[in-house]
Amino acid sequence: MPRKYLLLVLVALGVIVLDQWTKYLVVRELTTRFDDRPTLGERLSAMYGEPPPQGVYGLHYRPKRAIEILPEFFRLRYAENPGAAWGLFRTLPPNVRGPLFHVVSLAAVVFITWYFSKLSGKDPQERWALWGLPLVLGGAIGNYIDRIARAFVIDFLEAHWHDKVAWPSFNVADSAIVVGVGLLLVDAFVRKEVPKKDAPSAADARS
């Protein structure tokens, strides 16, 4: 396997594993979903199986607590997002939202993989894209796993300002996508195409 594809697989897989592991911990620590399920198999079945109907606060999993990291700025609190990033399209009917996200997610995976295949893996200026694309790919797949399993994404990172202004909740997959897109923006400014040498003129050919 070429080294660049090894990087793609390892980074994307690392993001997926970290994303799903943190979501498991959040469901275990911040909701009651696993309270009557002592074994790992039962918990995974509950997390990736059909979710219960919406209950308290419109959530499928009942929250039991939040963890204050910086009381006036940042906390861990369970949240569900049936829409796209920052809750976009969450008001669409499920029969429209579901197929739309499936198509968009699969198209993103295909496009990222195709674009990554165009990189030589040898040009130092490609380093931003070589790291950015796998991060976006891993984040996209991490959230797509949530959508396939339960039709909503688990979020838990909540930044706020004294509870007066809050950034929409996000997760590890979202963070990887944001960092990856940032690296791709840097790549767009840093990497320049090498200009092709002008073809020799007729006068040069005769000389």
C-alpha positions as CSV (number, residue, x, y, z in Angstrom):
1,M,0.0,0.0,0.0
2,P,1.4,3.4,-0.9
3,R,2.4,5.5,2.1
4,K,-0.2,8.1,1.4
5,Y,-3.1,5.6,1.5
6,L,-1.7,4.2,4.8
7,L,-2.0,7.7,6.2
8,L,-5.5,8.1,4.9
9,V,-6.7,4.8,6.5
10,L,-4.9,5.4,9.8
11,V,-6.0,9.0,10.4
12,A,-9.6,8.4,9.2
13,L,-9.9,5.2,11.3
14,G,-8.4,7.0,14.3
15,V,-11.0,9.7,14.1
16,I,-13.8,7.2,13.7
17,V,-12.7,5.1,16.7
18,L,-12.2,8.2,18.9
19,D,-15.5,9.6,17.8
20,Q,-17.5,6.5,18.5
21,W,-15.7,5.8,21.8
22,T,-16.4,9.3,23.2
23,K,-20.0,9.0,22.2
24,Y,-20.2,5.6,24.0
25,L,-18.8,7.3,27.1
26,V,-21.2,10.2,26.9
27,V,-24.2,7.8,26.6
28,R,-22.9,5.8,29.6
29,E,-22.1,8.7,31.8
30,L,-24.6,11.4,30.9
31,T,-27.7,9.4,30.1
32,T,-29.8,6.5,31.6
33,R,-29.6,4.4,28.4
34,F,-27.2,1.9,29.9
35,D,-28.4,1.9,33.5
36,D,-30.1,-1.6,33.2
37,R,-27.5,-3.0,30.8
38,P,-24.4,-4.3,32.7
39,T,-22.6,-6.0,29.8
40,L,-20.8,-4.4,26.9
41,G,-22.8,-6.3,24.3
42,E,-26.1,-5.1,25.8
43,R,-24.8,-1.5,25.8
44,L,-23.6,-1.6,22.2
45,S,-26.9,-3.2,21.2
46,A,-28.8,-0.4,23.0
47,M,-26.6,2.3,21.4
48,Y,-26.6,1.1,17.9
49,G,-30.0,-0.5,17.8
50,E,-33.4,1.1,17.3
51,P,-33.7,4.1,19.7
52,P,-36.7,4.5,22.1
53,P,-39.3,7.1,21.3
54,Q,-38.6,10.7,22.1
55,G,-39.2,11.5,25.7
56,V,-37.9,14.3,28.1
57,Y,-36.8,17.4,26.2
58,G,-37.5,15.7,22.9
59,L,-34.6,13.3,23.4
60,H,-34.5,9.6,22.7
61,Y,-32.0,8.9,25.5
62,R,-32.9,10.4,28.9
63,P,-30.1,12.7,30.2
64,K,-29.2,12.4,33.8
65,R,-26.4,15.0,34.3
66,A,-24.0,17.4,32.7
67,I,-20.3,17.9,33.5
68,E,-19.1,21.5,33.9
69,I,-15.6,21.9,32.7
70,L,-15.4,25.6,32.8
71,P,-18.7,26.7,34.5
72,E,-19.0,29.9,32.6
73,F,-17.7,28.8,29.2
74,F,-17.7,25.0,28.5
75,R,-19.5,21.8,29.6
76,L,-20.2,18.3,28.5
77,R,-24.0,17.8,28.0
78,Y,-25.8,15.1,26.0
79,A,-27.6,16.4,22.9
80,E,-29.1,14.9,19.8
81,N,-28.9,16.4,16.3
82,P,-31.1,14.9,13.6
83,G,-29.9,17.5,11.1
84,A,-26.6,18.4,9.6
85,A,-23.8,20.5,11.2
86,W,-25.1,23.1,13.6
87,G,-28.6,21.6,13.3
88,L,-29.2,22.6,9.7
89,F,-32.1,20.8,8.0
90,R,-33.3,19.2,11.2
91,T,-36.8,20.4,10.5
92,L,-37.1,18.5,7.2
93,P,-39.4,15.5,7.3
94,P,-37.6,12.3,8.2
95,N,-38.5,10.7,4.8
96,V,-36.7,13.6,3.1
97,R,-33.9,14.2,5.6
98,G,-32.8,10.6,5.8
99,P,-32.2,9.9,2.0
100,L,-30.7,13.4,1.6
101,F,-28.0,12.7,4.3
102,H,-27.3,9.3,2.9
103,V,-26.6,10.7,-0.6
104,V,-24.6,13.6,0.7
105,S,-22.5,11.5,3.1
106,L,-21.7,8.9,0.4
107,A,-21.0,11.5,-2.2
108,A,-18.6,13.2,0.3
109,V,-16.7,9.9,0.9
110,V,-16.4,9.3,-2.8
111,F,-15.2,12.8,-3.6
112,I,-12.7,12.9,-0.7
113,T,-11.2,9.5,-1.7
114,W,-11.0,10.6,-5.4
115,Y,-9.4,13.9,-4.5
116,F,-6.9,12.2,-2.2
117,S,-6.0,9.8,-5.0
118,K,-4.9,12.8,-7.2
119,L,-2.2,13.7,-4.6
120,S,1.3,12.5,-5.4
121,G,2.1,12.0,-1.7
122,K,5.7,13.3,-2.4
123,D,5.3,17.0,-2.8
124,P,5.9,18.7,0.6
125,Q,3.4,21.4,-0.3
126,E,0.7,18.7,-0.2
127,R,1.1,18.0,3.5
128,W,-1.9,20.2,4.4
129,A,-4.2,18.2,2.1
130,L,-2.7,14.9,3.0
131,W,-3.8,15.4,6.6
132,G,-6.9,17.5,6.0
133,L,-8.7,15.1,3.7
134,P,-8.4,12.1,6.1
135,L,-9.7,14.2,9.0
136,V,-12.7,15.2,7.0
137,L,-13.2,11.6,5.8
138,G,-13.1,10.2,9.3
139,G,-15.4,12.9,10.7
140,A,-17.9,12.3,7.9
141,I,-17.9,8.6,8.4
142,G,-18.2,8.9,12.2
143,N,-21.3,11.0,12.0
144,Y,-22.7,8.8,9.2
145,I,-22.5,5.8,11.5
146,D,-24.7,7.6,13.9
147,R,-27.2,8.4,11.1
148,I,-27.4,4.8,10.0
149,A,-27.7,3.4,13.5
150,R,-30.3,5.8,15.0
151,A,-31.1,8.6,12.5
152,F,-29.5,11.3,14.7
153,V,-26.0,12.3,15.7
154,I,-24.9,12.4,19.3
155,D,-23.3,15.7,20.4
156,F,-21.9,16.6,23.7
157,L,-19.4,19.5,23.5
158,E,-21.1,22.7,24.5
159,A,-19.3,26.1,24.4
160,H,-21.2,29.0,25.9
161,W,-20.8,32.5,27.4
162,H,-22.3,32.6,30.9
163,D,-25.3,30.6,29.4
164,K,-26.3,33.7,27.5
165,V,-24.8,32.9,24.1
166,A,-24.0,29.3,23.1
167,W,-22.3,27.7,20.2
168,P,-24.3,24.7,18.8
169,S,-23.3,21.4,20.4
170,F,-20.7,19.4,18.5
171,N,-18.7,16.2,18.8
172,V,-15.3,14.7,17.9
173,A,-16.3,14.0,14.3
174,D,-17.4,17.6,13.9
175,S,-14.1,18.8,15.3
176,A,-12.1,16.7,12.9
177,I,-14.2,18.0,10.0
178,V,-13.6,21.6,11.0
179,V,-9.8,21.1,11.5
180,G,-9.6,19.2,8.2
181,V,-11.4,21.9,6.3
182,G,-9.1,24.5,7.9
183,L,-6.1,22.5,6.6
184,L,-7.6,22.3,3.1
185,L,-8.1,26.1,3.1
186,V,-4.4,26.5,4.0
187,D,-3.6,24.0,1.2
188,A,-5.6,26.2,-1.2
189,F,-3.4,29.2,-0.4
190,V,-0.1,27.4,-0.1
191,R,0.0,24.9,-2.9
192,K,0.4,26.3,-6.3
193,E,0.5,24.6,-9.6
194,V,3.9,24.4,-11.2
195,P,3.6,26.4,-14.5
196,K,4.2,24.3,-17.6
197,K,7.2,25.3,-19.6
198,D,6.3,27.1,-22.8
199,A,6.6,25.0,-25.9
200,P,9.6,26.0,-28.0
201,S,8.8,28.5,-30.7
202,A,9.3,27.8,-34.4
203,A,12.4,30.1,-34.4
204,D,13.9,28.1,-31.6
205,A,13.2,24.9,-33.4
206,R,15.1,26.0,-36.4
207,S,18.1,27.3,-34.5
